[in-house]
Amino acid sequence: MSGLGIKEDRYYRPERGDCLEALIVAVAITPRPMTPGERAVVELILAEKFPGAAELRDQIDFVKVIAKWGEGSASVDLRVSQDAPCSPDSSGVIPVDATVTDKSGSLFGEILLWATDGYLSAIEYAWYGDEPPSVLPDVEMISVEVRS
């Protein structure tokens, strides 16, 4: 299975006080389990305590990756089996800041974990720089904190 889908998103830019509209070309793939790296990042973020976290953690074994956000992109769309518990408090970006720093300690990007209608729906790797990363960072490079 392959194909392209267009996803339109709005990103809030606090430094400018406005939103950036972006079109993302999603590349459908044959559904597959999360890689060990994807799973480790999701587990790290969901280890934090926030409303709905327990139900989202219980979904991890039911997740399939169904699309990439472009050729070579580290960001992916997820689908959770309806057999998994729903997290009724979860829709939009999960309220955990997951900041990525490089080996020198410089800010490199952030990971956004998304839910739609109570189910995990995407892992987004937003990077700062010219070259987009093709894989998610090692969890040792990520610091997490529940957004207040």
C-alpha positions in Angstrom: 0.0 0.0 0.0 1.4 3.4 -0.9 0.1 6.8 -1.7 0.1 10.4 -0.8 -2.2 12.3 1.5 -2.2 16.0 2.3 -2.4 17.0 5.9 -2.9 20.6 6.8 -1.7 21.8 10.2 -1.4 25.1 12.0 1.6 25.6 14.3 1.5 28.3 17.0 4.7 30.4 16.9 5.0 32.0 20.3 8.0 34.1 19.4 5.9 35.8 16.7 2.4 35.4 18.3 0.9 33.9 15.2 0.3 30.6 13.5 2.2 29.0 10.6 0.1 27.0 8.2 1.9 24.0 6.8 1.0 21.3 4.3 2.5 17.9 5.1 2.6 15.3 2.4 1.9 12.0 4.2 3.2 8.9 2.5 1.0 5.9 3.3 3.0 2.7 4.1 2.0 -0.9 4.8 1.0 -0.7 8.5 3.8 -1.9 10.8 4.6 -2.0 14.5 6.6 0.9 15.9 10.4 0.5 15.7 12.2 0.1 19.0 13.2 3.8 18.7 9.7 5.0 18.1 8.4 2.9 21.0 11.1 4.2 23.4 10.2 7.8 22.6 6.5 7.2 23.1 7.1 5.3 26.3 9.4 8.1 27.6 6.7 10.8 26.9 3.9 8.7 28.4 5.8 7.9 31.5 5.0 11.4 32.7 1.8 11.9 34.8 -1.0 13.9 33.2 -4.8 13.2 32.8 -5.3 10.3 30.4 -1.6 9.1 30.5 -2.5 5.6 31.9 -4.9 4.9 29.1 -2.5 6.2 26.4 0.3 3.9 27.9 -2.1 1.0 27.6 -2.5 1.7 23.9 1.2 1.2 23.1 0.9 -2.5 22.3 -2.0 -1.8 19.9 -0.2 0.9 17.8 0.7 0.5 14.2 2.6 3.1 12.1 0.5 3.8 9.0 2.2 6.7 7.2 5.4 8.8 7.2 5.2 12.6 6.9 7.2 12.6 3.7 10.0 10.5 2.2 12.7 10.1 4.8 10.8 11.8 7.5 11.1 10.7 11.1 7.5 11.9 11.8 4.8 9.3 11.5 1.1 8.8 11.7 -0.2 6.1 14.0 -3.4 4.0 14.2 -4.5 2.3 17.4 -6.7 -0.8 17.4 -10.2 0.0 18.7 -9.6 -2.9 21.2 -7.3 -0.6 23.1 -8.7 1.6 25.9 -9.7 5.1 24.9 -8.3 8.1 26.8 -11.3 10.5 26.8 -9.2 13.4 28.1 -6.8 13.2 25.2 -7.0 15.1 21.9 -4.4 17.3 20.3 -0.8 17.5 21.4 0.0 15.4 24.5 0.8 17.9 27.3 4.5 16.9 27.7 7.4 19.0 26.5 9.9 16.6 25.0 13.0 18.7 24.2 15.8 17.3 22.1 19.4 18.5 22.6 22.5 17.4 20.7 25.7 15.9 22.2 27.0 19.4 23.0 23.8 20.3 24.9 22.5 22.7 22.2 18.8 22.7 21.5 18.1 20.6 18.5 14.3 20.1 18.3 11.3 18.7 20.1 9.0 15.7 19.9 5.3 16.2 19.8 3.1 13.2 20.5 -0.5 13.6 19.2 -3.8 12.0 20.1 -7.1 12.2 18.2 -10.4 11.4 19.9 -8.6 9.6 22.8 -6.2 7.5 20.7 -2.5 8.1 19.9 -2.3 9.4 16.3 1.2 10.8 15.5 4.8 11.2 16.5 6.1 14.5 15.2 9.8 15.4 15.3 10.1 19.2 14.9 13.8 20.1 14.4 15.7 23.3 14.4 18.1 23.6 11.5 18.4 23.1 7.8 18.5 19.3 7.4 15.5 17.3 8.6 16.4 14.2 10.7 15.4 10.8 9.2 15.1 9.0 12.5 13.9 9.9 16.0 16.6 10.9 18.5 17.9 8.4 21.2 15.9 8.9 24.4 19.1 10.0 26.1 18.9 13.2 24.0 15.3 14.0 25.2 14.3 15.7 28.4 10.6 15.6 29.3 8.4 17.7 31.5 4.6 18.0 31.8 3.4 21.2 30.4 1.7 23.4 33.0 
